[in-house]
Amino acid sequence: MKTKKYVIAIAIFGGMLFTAYAANAINQNGDQTAKIERKPFKIPSGN
């Protein structure tokens, strides 16, 4: 039973490390953004 608890603890800790590494690796490149760039559109006049 002790071994099972250790394996679960190591798996959880490894998952946290992987998540932190993946989040850090994604944010390394400053050029990648999730922002949508839109052109300003003209509102047609009612004339």
N, C-alpha and C positions, 0 to 999 in steps of 0.2 A: 504494500500500500504506500510506503514511503517513496518507492521508486516512481509510482504513478504520479504522485504529487509533484515530485521534482521534474518529471517530464512535462507535466502541464505548466508548471511555473516557467520552465525554460522556453516552452512554446509561446507562452504569452509574452515573455520578455523579448524573444526573437521577433515576434510580430510587431511589437512596439518599436523596436530598433529599425525594422524594415520600413515601417510606415514613416518614421522620422526621416530616414535616408531618402525615401522616394519623394517626400514632400520637399526636402531640401534640394534634391537633384532637379526637380521640376522648376523651382524658383531660381536656379543658378543663372539661367539665361534671361537677361532683362528685356530682350526683344520680344519674347513670347508674352502676349497679354490676351486676356479673354474679352477685352473691350471691343465692341463693334463700332467701327468707324462709319459714320453716315455723312453723306453730302447734304448740306442744307437744301431743302426743296422750296420752290417758289409757290406761294399761294396765288391761285388764279384770281384775277380781279373780276368783279361782277358786271363790268361794263360791256 
